[in-house]
Amino acid sequence: MVISPTVSEEEKNKMISSYEIFLRREGRIIYQINWGKKKLAYIINQNIFGIYHIFYCKILKSSVKNLEQKLTQDENVIRFLIIKINKKALNYLDAKFNITLKKKLYE
């Protein structure tokens, strides 16, 4: 997800914490990365920068719609993307971020 750069550090931490609670309730978080403030590829809602936070998680298929609705309604989230990770993506993550998700994903 990309969070608006106008959000204070305290608000950002509260947001991330609320998504962590939601994801743990609906499944489990395997790994998360806080990329921090980065320049956007194009201007979104008059913002040049955005705060990037990535969750790798395993949740129920039925919960994805609830997550999407929650992200859509949050006015501090300027963009989000939900994808399903396949084996090729797992290999990429192993190589790129030096993390091993295979055992954890398929437990």
Secondary structure, DSSP 4 states (H G I P E B T S, - for coil): -EE-TTS-HHHHHHHHHHHHHHHHHHEEEEEEEEEEEEEEEEEETTEEEEEEEEEEEEE-HHHHHHHHHHHHH-TTEEE-------HHHHHHHHHHH----HHHHT-
